[in-house]
Amino acid sequence: MTKIKILSETLINKIAAGEVVERPFSVVKELVENSIDSGADQIFVTIKNGGKDYISVLDNGCGMDVDDAQLAIERHATSKISSNEDLERIHTMGFRGEALAAIAAVSRFELTTCFDEQIGGYQIRVEGGKRNHAAKIGFPLGTRIVIEDLFFNTPARQKFMKSVNTEYGHIHDFIIRLSLGYPDIQFKLTHNQKVVINIPKSETFVDRVKHCFGNQISDDLLEVKHEESYLSYDGLISFPSKSRPSKRWQHTFINNRYVKCLNINHGIYEGYKTLLMKNMHPLFFVRVTIDPSEVDVNVHPAKTEVRVKNARLIHTIFSNSIAGKLKLGTREQFFPATDTTDNEDGSTDTLETDHTEHLSVIPPEKPSETETSIYKEKNEQLSFVAPQPETTFTNKKKDSLPESQIRSFENKHFEKQTPDTAGDRSQIHHTTPHPESDLLEKSDTCFKVLGQLSNKYIMAQGDQKLILIDQHAAHERIRFEEIRRQFYSKTLTSVPLLIPIMMELPPQDGLLLEQYEKEWEQAGFVIDHFGGNDYSIKQIPALLQNKDIPRIIKEILDEQAGFGKTGKLEAFFNEVFEKIACHSSVRAGQSLSVEEMQSLVDQLTSLNLHLSCPHGRPFIIDITIDELDKRFKRIL
């Protein structure tokens, strides 16, 4: 006697229902997606008790004739695909042809449809997978499907359904997401005889986002649009300063379908690189249009996860374009439009890759001649960047430093300050003293420095607004970008130490250090294993002269430990650059002259920089005259 048996059709349908119909939300999803595929521009969803007792989906789509209606409730029956080629170029929301049969197997199911009002409609009723009624009926153009008593014949499944509020919440969120992808369709959701969503047709994707989430969200967002031959996208992304601690405000649509695509998400995060604070996430609503043959949506039962063919290209497109648009958008908030190296789409040019082939990292944007000259002029005048030794960094170790180079780092023109409060501003020479008022008049920046608040914040006057700048964070961003440029152009200077610095590390940190020994040397550090847990630091970046080197290295190792085994070299180098920039910048609590503050402001105005420090903190805010007038009750 054989043990293997062919299952009955009823049992097969119930098993299929377990895969397709998980909860009331699953039913609503399948039915509404069918309505979209029918060409409807009005879809009305009605539910009772979170969809547990009653679900109705009514649309004004193309409808079905008698033959199609009867076939629609059979397994694997569909009008959307008919060949392997169709499966590789899916342009509809559904395509498997198993949803209606699976739903009808575990509910009391009613289908009413009409494709020609002169002929009339047709109605079919199915209970637990068994058809018990079929008749012609008067009905307008479109389709209505009613589901009652979901899982009535599978009590075990009923027990796993959640509370009414939970099930309703899933359906509510789904209708909102779906409406974003189809702004040309009206969606209405009624729960327990109360209309909770009624979204009219919109002209654009951006308009639909603003309608669904209101001004409180949309005011924090930057409109973006990008087009090229392979793909195009439009939507809204948040300014870095408006990031949130949750990822719930991230929505990606590919060809109008709401999906989770790791390549696109990671590409967007790369665009925010060094602009987000720890544990903070950007908001984004992005709609991507791409050839359907480039996307495989048949990799997940719920069709919410997709696989793309050219993942690397898509990642690069998003990372480059988002970074450029963020820089352009944030700078336009504070500075008038100026000539930059950005392309028309907001993306930035990059250095040739031959500098970094052996590093497997992405180089920063290429500095323009204007930017280079500004860096040189301002840094020579006010020394916001440490002076450079006569020799440039190479991978060869050096045993000694000429005395002239050692003297060049001495601070002879300022009184001594502690390392915690003093930044690098050596060798400031003023041939002719300038009165402060004269300096402000002659400044070519759009901001005029007014003074310093608590030795932390630079106060400046803009166009009908007061500007406040975090001096440490602003200088840190300038330092960071210059260090990156020097590194990728192989001009980053390092200094051999006459007396090596000894450092003790725990075994796990020592192993991590040795694994990246070559990369540490490329960043300007030469560190040898002395024996046991001890390490000898023999060479450091010139910008870290007289700094607590062991502390800086340990901080980098702590961050590096969080990268994991898949951590990129670029993340390592950025962490090194961030620490060098942080420890070599002017400090909070450090008093600056008006000329020094004006120089810093001039660089922020003239150089094409992001307006946040490398750790993601914004360093510039404004207070408008209108805000001040309201505070002083000039405006009521």
Residue pairs with C-beta under 8 A, 6 or more apart in sequence:
7 15
9 129
10 105
10 128
10 129
10 130
12 75
13 75
13 101
13 102
13 104
13 105
13 129
14 105
14 106
14 129
14 154
16 75
16 98
16 101
16 102
16 105
17 102
17 103
17 105
17 106
17 154
18 157
19 102
19 301
20 26
20 30
20 98
20 99
20 102
20 103
20 301
21 27
21 30
21 102
21 103
21 106
21 150
23 51
23 161
23 162
23 167
23 170
24 47
24 50
24 51
24 52
24 55
24 150
24 161
24 167
24 170
24 171
25 51
25 167
25 170
25 171
25 174
26 302
27 51
27 55
27 103
27 107
27 147
27 150
28 45
28 47
28 51
28 55
28 57
28 171
28 174
28 175
29 174
29 302
30 94
30 99
30 100
30 103
31 55
31 57
31 99
31 103
31 145
31 147
32 43
32 45
32 57
32 174
32 175
32 178
33 93
33 94
33 178
34 93
34 94
34 99
34 100
34 143
35 43
35 57
35 59
35 61
35 143
36 43
36 93
36 178
36 182
36 185
37 61
37 80
37 92
37 93
37 94
38 59
38 61
38 62
38 63
38 142
38 143
39 61
39 62
40 59
40 60
40 61
40 142
40 185
41 60
41 184
41 185
41 186
41 201
42 59
42 60
42 185
42 186
42 188
43 57
43 58
43 59
43 185
43 186
43 187
43 188
44 56
44 57
44 58
44 59
44 188
44 190
45 55
45 56
45 57
45 58
45 171
45 175
45 187
45 188
45 189
45 190
46 54
46 55
46 56
46 57
46 58
46 189
46 190
46 191
47 54
47 55
47 56
47 168
47 171
47 189
47 190
47 191
47 192
48 54
48 191
48 192
49 164
49 192
50 163
50 164
50 165
50 166
50 167
50 168
50 171
50 191
51 150
51 167
51 168
51 171
52 150
52 161
52 164
52 167
53 148
53 149
53 150
54 146
54 147
54 148
55 146
55 147
55 148
55 150
56 144
56 145
56 146
56 147
57 144
57 145
58 142
58 143
58 144
59 142
59 143
59 144
60 140
60 141
60 142
61 142
61 143
62 115
62 141
63 113
63 114
63 115
63 116
63 121
63 141
63 142
63 143
64 72
64 113
64 115
64 122
64 143
65 115
65 116
65 119
65 122
66 122
66 136
68 79
68 115
69 111
69 113
69 122
69 124
70 124
70 134
71 77
72 100
72 111
73 100
73 101
73 104
73 109
73 111
73 124
73 126
73 131
74 101
75 97
75 98
75 101
75 102
76 96
76 97
76 98
77 97
77 101
78 94
78 95
78 96
78 97
80 86
80 90
80 92
80 94
80 95
80 97
81 87
81 90
81 95
86 95
87 95
87 298
88 293
89 291
89 292
89 293
90 292
90 295
90 297
90 298
91 255
91 292
93 257
93 303
95 298
100 109
100 111
100 145
101 129
103 109
103 147
104 126
104 129
105 128
105 129
106 128
106 129
106 150
106 151
106 152
106 153
106 154
106 157
107 128
107 147
107 148
107 149
107 150
107 151
107 152
108 125
108 126
108 127
108 128
108 147
108 148
108 149
108 152
109 125
109 126
109 127
109 145
109 146
109 147
110 123
110 124
110 125
110 126
110 145
110 146
110 147
110 148
111 123
111 124
111 125
111 126
111 143
111 144
111 145
112 121
112 122
112 123
112 137
112 139
112 143
112 144
112 145
112 146
113 121
113 122
113 123
113 139
113 142
113 143
113 144
114 120
114 121
114 122
114 139
114 140
114 141
114 142
114 143
115 141
116 141
117 140
117 141
120 136
120 137
120 138
120 139
121 136
121 137
121 138
121 139
121 140
122 134
122 135
122 136
122 137
122 139
123 133
123 134
123 135
123 136
123 137
123 139
124 131
124 133
124 134
125 131
125 132
125 133
125 134
126 132
128 152
128 153
150 158
151 157
151 158
151 161
152 158
161 167
168 191
171 189
172 189
172 191
172 196
172 197
175 187
175 189
175 197
176 197
176 212
177 251
177 258
178 187
178 258
179 185
179 187
179 197
179 199
179 208
179 212
180 205
180 208
180 209
180 212
180 251
180 253
180 258
180 285
180 287
181 253
181 256
181 257
181 258
181 287
182 256
183 201
183 202
183 203
183 204
183 205
183 207
183 208
184 201
184 202
185 201
186 198
186 199
186 200
186 201
187 197
187 198
187 199
188 195
188 197
188 198
188 199
189 195
189 196
189 197
189 198
190 196
199 208
199 211
199 212
200 211
202 208
202 211
204 234
205 234
205 235
205 253
205 285
205 287
206 223
206 234
206 235
206 236
209 218
209 221
209 235
209 236
209 285
210 218
217 249
217 283
218 236
220 238
220 239
220 242
220 283
221 236
221 237
221 238
221 239
221 242
221 283
221 285
222 236
222 237
222 238
222 239
222 325
222 326
222 329
223 234
223 235
223 236
224 233
224 234
224 235
224 236
224 237
224 286
224 321
224 322
224 325
224 346
225 232
225 233
225 234
226 232
226 233
226 234
226 317
226 321
226 325
226 345
226 346
226 347
227 345
228 317
230 290
230 294
230 310
230 313
230 314
230 317
231 288
231 289
231 290
231 294
231 314
231 317
232 288
232 289
232 290
233 286
233 287
233 288
233 289
233 318
234 286
234 287
235 284
235 285
235 286
235 287
236 283
236 284
236 285
237 268
237 282
237 283
237 284
237 285
237 286
237 322
237 325
237 326
238 244
238 249
238 282
238 283
238 284
239 326
239 329
239 330
239 333
240 272
240 275
240 276
240 282
240 326
240 330
240 610
240 612
240 616
240 618
241 330
241 612
241 618
242 283
243 272
243 276
243 277
243 280
243 281
243 282
243 283
243 616
244 280
244 281
244 282
244 283
245 279
245 280
245 281
246 281
247 281
249 283
249 284
250 265
250 281
250 282
250 283
250 284
251 258
251 284
251 285
251 286
252 258
252 259
252 260
252 261
252 264
252 265
252 284
252 286
252 288
253 259
253 286
253 287
253 288
254 261
254 264
254 288
254 290
254 295
254 306
255 288
255 289
255 290
255 292
255 295
256 287
257 297
257 303
257 306
258 304
259 297
259 303
259 304
259 305
259 306
260 304
260 305
260 306
261 305
261 306
261 308
263 308
263 311
263 314
263 315
264 286
264 288
264 314
264 315
264 318
266 315
267 314
267 315
267 316
267 317
267 318
267 319
267 322
268 282
268 284
268 286
268 318
268 319
268 322
269 276
269 282
270 315
270 318
270 319
270 322
270 323
271 318
271 319
271 320
271 321
271 322
271 323
271 325
271 326
272 282
272 322
272 323
272 326
273 319
273 323
273 574
274 480
274 574
274 578
274 610
274 612
274 614
274 615
274 616
275 326
275 610
275 612
275 616
276 282
276 616
277 615
277 616
277 617
278 615
278 616
280 616
290 308
293 309
294 308
294 309
294 310
295 306
295 307
295 308
295 309
296 306
296 307
296 308
296 309
297 303
297 306
299 305
299 306
299 307
300 306
308 314
319 362
320 347
320 348
320 350
321 345
321 346
321 347
323 347
323 348
324 342
324 343
324 345
324 346
324 347
324 348
325 345
325 346
325 347
326 610
327 342
327 346
327 348
327 608
327 609
327 610
328 340
328 342
328 346
329 346
330 610
330 611
330 612
331 608
331 611
333 611
333 622
334 462
334 467
334 611
334 620
334 622
335 446
335 605
336 446
338 606
339 370
340 368
340 608
341 348
341 349
341 365
341 366
341 367
341 368
341 371
341 608
342 348
342 608
343 349
348 365
349 365
349 366
350 362
350 363
350 364
350 365
350 366
351 363
351 364
351 365
351 366
351 488
351 489
352 363
353 363
355 363
355 488
355 489
355 490
356 362
356 363
356 488
359 519
359 522
359 569
359 570
359 573
360 568
360 569
360 570
361 568
361 569
361 570
361 573
362 570
363 488
364 481
364 484
364 485
364 488
365 608
367 375
367 485
368 608
370 606
371 606
371 607
371 608
374 602
374 603
374 606
374 607
375 385
375 482
375 603
375 607
378 384
378 599
378 602
378 603
379 385
381 428
381 599
382 425
382 428
382 595
382 596
382 599
383 424
383 425
383 426
383 427
383 428
384 424
384 425
384 475
384 478
384 479
384 586
384 596
384 599
384 600
384 603
385 424
385 478
385 479
385 482
385 543
386 409
386 424
386 426
386 542
386 543
386 545
386 584
387 408
387 409
387 426
387 427
388 493
388 542
389 401
389 405
389 408
389 493
389 495
389 542
390 402
390 404
390 405
391 493
392 490
392 491
392 492
392 493
393 490
393 491
393 492
393 493
393 494
393 524
393 541
395 521
395 522
397 496
397 526
397 538
397 539
398 496
398 539
399 496
400 496
400 498
401 495
401 496
401 497
401 498
405 495
408 427
409 426
409 542
409 545
409 546
410 426
411 425
411 426
412 426
412 427
413 426
413 427
413 428
413 429
414 425
414 426
414 428
416 422
417 590
419 546
419 547
419 548
420 587
421 587
421 589
421 590
422 587
422 590
423 472
423 475
423 584
423 585
423 586
423 587
423 590
424 543
424 584
424 585
424 586
425 586
425 596
428 596
430 595
434 442
434 595
436 594
439 594
439 595
439 598
440 448
440 449
440 594
440 598
443 449
443 598
443 602
444 602
445 598
445 601
445 602
445 605
445 606
446 462
446 463
446 605
447 460
447 461
447 462
447 467
447 601
447 605
448 460
448 461
449 458
449 459
449 460
449 594
449 597
449 598
449 601
450 459
450 460
450 461
451 459
451 594
452 458
452 459
452 471
452 591
452 592
452 597
453 459
453 468
454 589
455 588
455 589
455 590
455 591
455 592
456 470
456 471
456 472
456 588
456 589
457 468
457 469
457 470
457 471
458 468
458 469
458 471
458 474
458 592
458 597
458 600
458 601
459 466
459 467
459 468
460 466
460 467
460 468
460 469
460 597
460 601
461 467
462 622
464 624
464 625
465 622
465 623
465 624
465 625
466 622
466 623
466 628
467 620
467 621
467 622
468 620
468 621
468 622
468 623
469 600
469 601
469 604
469 619
469 620
470 588
470 613
470 617
470 618
470 619
470 620
471 586
471 588
471 590
471 592
471 597
471 600
472 585
472 586
472 587
472 588
472 613
473 612
473 613
473 617
473 618
473 619
474 600
474 604
474 613
474 619
474 620
475 585
475 586
475 600
476 581
476 582
476 585
476 613
476 614
476 619
477 581
477 609
477 610
477 611
477 612
477 613
477 614
477 619
478 585
478 600
478 603
478 604
478 607
478 609
479 543
479 580
479 581
479 584
479 585
480 577
480 578
480 581
480 613
480 614
481 607
481 609
483 492
483 543
483 577
483 580
483 581
484 577
486 492
486 493
487 522
487 523
487 573
487 577
492 523
492 524
492 541
493 524
493 541
493 542
494 524
494 525
494 526
494 539
494 540
494 541
494 542
495 539
495 540
495 541
495 542
495 545
496 526
496 538
496 539
497 537
497 538
497 539
497 540
500 536
500 537
500 538
501 536
501 537
501 549
501 550
502 530
502 534
502 535
502 536
502 537
503 527
503 534
503 535
503 536
503 537
503 549
503 550
503 553
503 554
504 533
504 534
504 535
505 513
505 533
505 535
505 554
505 557
506 533
507 533
508 561
509 554
509 557
509 561
510 529
510 533
510 535
512 557
512 560
512 561
513 520
513 527
513 535
513 553
513 557
514 529
516 560
516 572
517 527
519 569
519 572
519 573
520 526
520 527
520 576
522 573
523 541
523 573
523 576
523 577
524 539
524 540
524 541
524 542
525 537
525 539
525 540
525 541
525 553
526 537
526 538
526 539
527 535
527 536
527 537
527 538
527 553
528 535
528 536
528 538
529 535
529 536
530 536
537 549
537 550
537 553
540 549
541 580
543 580
543 584
544 552
544 580
544 583
544 584
547 583
547 584
548 583
552 579
552 580
552 583
555 579
556 575
556 576
556 579
559 575
560 567
560 572
560 575
563 571
563 572
574 614
577 614
578 614
578 615
581 614
582 614
582 615
586 592
586 600
592 600
604 611
604 620
611 618
611 619
611 620
612 618
612 619
613 619
626 635
629 635
